[in-house]
Amino acid sequence: MPRNSLEGLPEAFLSNAAIKSAVSRAVAQGRIRQIATKLYTFNLDDPPEQIVRRSLWELVAACAPGALIADRTAIENRPAAGGSIFVVSERKRDIELPGLTIRSRSGAAPLDSDRPFVGGLFLSSTARAFLDNMAPSRKRGGDVSRTLTRTELEDRLDDLIRRGGPDGLNALRDEARHIAPLIDRNEEYAALDRLIGALLGTREDKLASERAKARGAGTPFDPERRAMAALGTGMVMARMTIPCGCHFAGAERGIVRLPSDPLMQAPAPSAVGLSEPANIDGASGAN
């Protein structure tokens, strides 16, 4: 790219010393606009929040080069409620962009088991992500906490069992045992070990989520099918609702059960067992 030229730059980009003069001219000419500190865009129409979301990971990479996607973001692979992305990097301060806050903390550098991600970023391995999320954290203002809640963690681990079975969860535990000393997470590993044992029914530990309690008791259920069963029950009840103006017995209470309705013959929904795995949200570049 020629010096002071903006040719070939993406929709949203950070200014630097090499293109500072070209950026100033383009702003004066109305060809680009500034939407945050050092952040400019060729898009003169769309809301800044939309522009940032379209270039999410590229902008994180530009603002925090070489950062490790960590904590809850490493599991959710998207901004948390409120727009926070959590990373491990050398930056000391949060970075505010329209609709997005990059929240940095100190920590161990990426390990060999962490995966290369978009634009020179790294994504925490699954084992490292769960170890980091076992560490307690507090909400900052109205934002979410840096780590998942205990209930969220248990449900995510249940997802892993549904996808890979007990062997998959044991493999995660083995990797976590190996890397815990490397990232100073020995206490978090001990807590994760107890939690995994409780889910597999081999250890005692206090469980918080409905799914985890069912799993630990040996009666796991598929949350997606349970939701579909509940929806089906609601549809059946809607079919049984008597329209206003009808005068069947009991209509004054709003619901009448009609034995002639074929839906009355359908078996009652019940909890089901394991089915196909549930996909954990992820970015396309995270594999």
C-alpha positions as CSV (number, residue, x, y, z in Angstrom):
1,M,0.0,0.0,0.0
2,P,1.5,3.4,-1.0
3,R,2.4,5.7,1.9
4,N,-0.5,7.9,2.9
5,S,-2.9,5.9,0.8
6,L,-6.1,4.4,2.1
7,E,-6.5,2.1,-0.8
8,G,-7.2,-1.5,0.2
9,L,-8.1,-0.8,3.8
10,P,-11.2,-2.6,5.3
11,E,-14.5,-0.9,6.0
12,A,-13.4,0.0,9.5
13,F,-9.7,0.6,10.3
14,L,-7.4,2.2,12.9
15,S,-5.4,5.2,11.9
16,N,-1.6,5.2,12.5
17,A,1.3,7.5,11.8
18,A,1.8,6.1,8.3
19,I,-1.7,7.1,7.1
20,K,-2.4,10.0,9.4
21,S,-2.2,12.7,6.7
22,A,-4.3,10.6,4.2
23,V,-6.9,10.1,6.9
24,S,-7.2,13.8,7.7
25,R,-7.6,14.6,4.0
26,A,-10.3,11.9,3.5
27,V,-12.2,13.2,6.6
28,A,-12.1,16.8,5.3
29,Q,-13.3,15.6,1.9
30,G,-16.2,13.6,3.4
31,R,-15.0,10.3,2.1
32,I,-14.6,8.7,5.6
33,R,-15.7,9.5,9.1
34,Q,-14.4,8.9,12.6
35,I,-16.5,6.7,14.9
36,A,-14.2,6.2,17.8
37,T,-10.7,7.2,19.0
38,K,-8.4,6.4,16.0
39,L,-11.2,4.4,14.4
40,Y,-12.5,5.4,11.0
41,T,-14.8,4.0,8.4
42,F,-15.6,4.4,4.7
43,N,-19.3,3.7,5.6
44,L,-21.0,7.0,5.9
45,D,-24.5,5.6,6.5
46,D,-24.8,2.6,8.9
47,P,-24.8,3.0,12.7
48,P,-21.3,2.7,14.1
49,E,-22.4,-0.3,16.3
50,Q,-23.3,-2.3,13.2
51,I,-20.0,-1.4,11.5
52,V,-18.0,-2.6,14.5
53,R,-20.0,-5.8,14.9
54,R,-19.3,-6.7,11.2
55,S,-15.6,-6.4,11.8
56,L,-15.6,-7.6,15.4
57,W,-12.6,-9.9,15.6
58,E,-10.5,-7.9,13.1
59,L,-11.0,-4.8,15.3
60,V,-10.1,-6.7,18.5
61,A,-7.0,-7.9,16.7
62,A,-6.1,-4.4,15.7
63,C,-6.7,-2.9,19.1
64,A,-5.1,-5.7,21.1
65,P,-2.5,-7.4,18.9
66,G,-1.6,-10.9,19.8
67,A,-4.2,-11.1,22.6
68,L,-5.7,-14.3,23.9
69,I,-9.5,-14.6,23.8
70,A,-10.2,-15.7,27.4
71,D,-12.6,-16.1,30.3
72,R,-16.3,-16.2,29.3
73,T,-15.6,-15.0,25.7
74,A,-13.5,-18.1,25.1
75,I,-16.5,-20.3,25.7
76,E,-19.3,-18.1,24.3
77,N,-17.2,-16.8,21.3
78,R,-19.2,-13.6,21.1
79,P,-19.5,-10.4,23.1
80,A,-21.2,-10.8,26.4
81,A,-24.4,-8.9,27.2
82,G,-23.5,-5.3,27.3
83,G,-20.9,-5.8,24.6
84,S,-17.8,-6.9,26.5
85,I,-15.0,-9.0,25.0
86,F,-12.5,-10.4,27.6
87,V,-8.9,-11.0,26.6
88,V,-5.5,-11.6,28.1
89,S,-3.0,-9.0,26.8
90,E,-0.3,-6.5,27.7
91,R,-2.8,-3.6,27.5
92,K,-3.6,-2.1,30.9
93,R,-6.8,-0.3,30.0
94,D,-10.2,-1.2,28.5
95,I,-10.8,-0.2,24.9
96,E,-14.1,1.4,24.1
97,L,-15.6,1.1,20.7
98,P,-19.2,1.7,19.6
99,G,-21.3,-1.1,21.1
100,L,-18.1,-3.0,22.2
101,T,-15.7,-2.9,25.1
102,I,-12.4,-4.9,25.0
103,R,-11.6,-5.8,28.6
104,S,-8.0,-6.8,29.1
105,R,-6.3,-8.5,32.0
106,S,-2.8,-9.9,32.7
107,G,-2.2,-13.6,32.5
108,A,0.0,-16.4,31.1
109,A,0.9,-16.1,27.4
110,P,-0.8,-18.4,24.9
111,L,0.1,-22.0,25.2
112,D,0.8,-24.6,22.5
113,S,-2.7,-25.9,23.2
114,D,-4.3,-22.5,22.6
115,R,-5.5,-22.1,19.0
116,P,-4.6,-19.4,16.5
117,F,-7.5,-17.2,15.8
118,V,-8.5,-14.2,13.5
119,G,-5.8,-11.6,12.8
120,G,-3.1,-12.9,15.0
121,L,-5.3,-13.4,18.0
122,F,-5.4,-16.7,20.0
123,L,-8.3,-18.6,21.4
124,S,-8.0,-20.3,24.7
125,S,-8.2,-24.1,24.5
126,T,-11.4,-25.6,26.0
127,A,-9.5,-26.9,29.1
128,R,-8.0,-23.5,29.7
129,A,-11.3,-21.7,29.1
130,F,-13.0,-23.8,31.8
131,L,-10.1,-23.4,34.2
132,D,-10.2,-19.6,33.8
133,N,-14.0,-19.6,34.3
134,M,-13.7,-21.5,37.5
135,A,-12.0,-18.4,39.0
136,P,-14.5,-16.1,40.8
137,S,-15.1,-12.6,39.4
138,R,-17.3,-9.7,40.1
139,K,-19.6,-7.6,37.9
140,R,-18.3,-4.2,37.0
141,G,-21.0,-1.6,37.1
142,G,-23.9,-2.8,35.0
143,D,-21.8,-5.2,33.0
144,V,-21.6,-9.0,33.3
145,S,-18.9,-10.7,35.2
146,R,-15.7,-11.7,33.5
147,T,-16.4,-15.4,34.1
148,L,-19.5,-17.6,33.7
149,T,-21.8,-18.3,36.6
150,R,-21.7,-21.7,38.3
151,T,-25.0,-22.6,36.6
152,E,-23.8,-21.5,33.2
153,L,-20.6,-23.5,33.7
154,E,-22.5,-26.7,34.7
155,D,-24.8,-26.4,31.7
156,R,-21.8,-25.9,29.3
157,L,-20.1,-29.0,30.8
158,D,-23.4,-30.9,30.3
159,D,-23.3,-29.8,26.7
160,L,-19.9,-31.3,26.3
161,I,-21.1,-34.7,27.8
162,R,-24.0,-34.7,25.4
163,R,-21.6,-34.1,22.5
164,G,-18.6,-36.3,23.4
165,G,-19.8,-38.5,26.2
166,P,-18.0,-39.1,29.5
167,D,-14.8,-39.9,27.6
168,G,-14.8,-36.4,26.1
169,L,-15.2,-34.8,29.6
170,N,-12.5,-37.0,31.0
171,A,-10.1,-35.9,28.2
172,L,-10.9,-32.3,29.1
173,R,-10.1,-33.0,32.7
174,D,-6.8,-34.6,31.8
175,E,-5.7,-31.6,29.7
176,A,-6.8,-29.2,32.5
177,R,-4.6,-31.2,34.9
178,H,-1.6,-30.8,32.6
179,I,-1.9,-27.0,31.9
180,A,-3.2,-25.8,35.4
181,P,0.3,-25.4,36.8
182,L,1.4,-23.5,33.6
183,I,-1.3,-20.8,34.1
184,D,-1.4,-20.7,37.9
185,R,-4.8,-22.4,38.1
186,N,-4.2,-25.3,40.5
187,E,-7.1,-24.3,42.9
188,E,-9.4,-23.9,39.9
189,Y,-8.4,-27.3,38.6
190,A,-9.3,-28.9,42.0
191,A,-12.7,-27.3,41.8
192,L,-13.2,-28.4,38.2
193,D,-12.2,-31.9,39.0
194,R,-14.8,-32.1,41.7
195,L,-17.5,-30.7,39.4
196,I,-16.7,-33.1,36.6
197,G,-16.8,-36.0,39.1
198,A,-20.2,-34.9,40.3
199,L,-21.6,-34.7,36.8
200,L,-20.3,-38.1,36.0
201,G,-21.6,-39.5,39.3
202,T,-18.2,-40.5,40.7
203,R,-17.7,-37.6,43.2
204,E,-19.7,-35.5,45.6
205,D,-20.1,-31.8,44.9
206,K,-22.9,-29.3,45.3
207,L,-24.5,-28.7,41.9
208,A,-26.5,-25.6,41.0
209,S,-28.3,-26.1,37.6
210,E,-31.3,-28.3,37.0
211,R,-29.5,-30.1,34.1
212,A,-26.4,-30.8,36.2
213,K,-28.5,-32.2,39.1
214,A,-30.3,-34.5,36.7
215,R,-27.0,-35.6,35.2
216,G,-25.4,-36.3,38.5
217,A,-28.5,-38.3,39.6
218,G,-28.2,-40.5,36.5
219,T,-31.4,-39.0,34.8
220,P,-30.0,-36.5,32.2
221,F,-32.4,-34.8,29.8
222,D,-32.1,-33.0,26.5
223,P,-33.0,-29.3,27.2
224,E,-33.9,-28.7,23.6
225,R,-36.4,-31.6,23.4
226,R,-37.8,-30.6,26.8
227,A,-38.5,-27.1,25.4
228,M,-40.1,-28.5,22.3
229,A,-42.3,-30.8,24.5
230,A,-43.4,-27.8,26.5
231,L,-44.2,-25.9,23.3
232,G,-46.2,-28.8,22.1
233,T,-48.2,-28.9,25.3
234,G,-49.0,-25.2,24.9
235,M,-50.2,-25.8,21.3
236,V,-52.5,-28.6,22.5
237,M,-54.0,-26.5,25.2
238,A,-54.5,-23.7,22.7
239,R,-56.5,-26.1,20.5
240,M,-58.7,-26.9,23.5
241,T,-59.6,-23.2,24.2
242,I,-63.2,-22.5,23.5
243,P,-63.8,-19.3,21.5
244,C,-65.7,-16.5,23.1
245,G,-69.5,-16.9,22.7
246,C,-69.5,-20.7,23.0
247,H,-71.7,-22.2,25.7
248,F,-70.2,-25.6,26.4
249,A,-70.1,-26.7,30.0
250,G,-67.1,-25.2,31.6
251,A,-66.6,-22.5,28.9
252,E,-67.0,-19.8,31.5
253,R,-63.6,-20.9,32.8
254,G,-62.0,-20.5,29.4
255,I,-60.9,-24.1,28.8
256,V,-63.0,-27.2,28.0
257,R,-61.5,-30.6,27.3
258,L,-63.2,-32.3,24.3
259,P,-62.7,-36.1,24.2
260,S,-63.6,-36.0,20.5
261,D,-60.5,-33.9,19.7
262,P,-57.8,-36.3,18.4
263,L,-55.2,-34.3,20.2
264,M,-56.7,-35.6,23.4
265,Q,-55.5,-39.0,22.4
266,A,-51.9,-38.0,22.1
267,P,-49.5,-39.3,24.8
268,A,-48.5,-36.8,27.4
269,P,-45.0,-35.3,26.8
270,S,-42.3,-36.7,29.0
271,A,-38.6,-36.1,29.7
272,V,-36.4,-37.7,27.2
273,G,-32.9,-39.0,27.3
274,L,-29.8,-38.0,25.3
275,S,-30.0,-37.1,21.7
276,E,-27.8,-35.4,19.1
277,P,-25.2,-33.0,20.6
278,A,-25.9,-29.4,21.2
279,N,-23.5,-27.0,19.4
280,I,-21.7,-24.6,21.5
281,D,-21.7,-21.1,19.9
282,G,-18.5,-20.4,18.1
283,A,-16.9,-18.2,15.5
284,S,-16.1,-19.6,12.1
285,G,-12.4,-18.9,12.6
286,A,-12.2,-20.6,16.0
287,N,-11.7,-24.1,14.7
